[in-house]
Amino acid sequence: MDEFEKKTYEHRELELMRMTELALNTINPIIQKYNQGFSSKEDTSYRIQSTDEGN
């Protein structure tokens, strides 16, 4: 693997880690409300599925 390929791979890996952290930070509060009994299973599922729509 040459230096360019290595840097590209590392950059992609960091980007995937950033996207995963962002996703977890988005859905964790929704799951916490469900676990605390403030949200139904159906509402929780809907809210998680609709997060990509900006809700």
Protein Blocks (a to p, Z undefined) as FASTA:
>chain_A
ZZklmmmmmmmmmmmmmmmmmmmmmmmmmmmmmmnopacfklmmmmmmmmmnoZZ
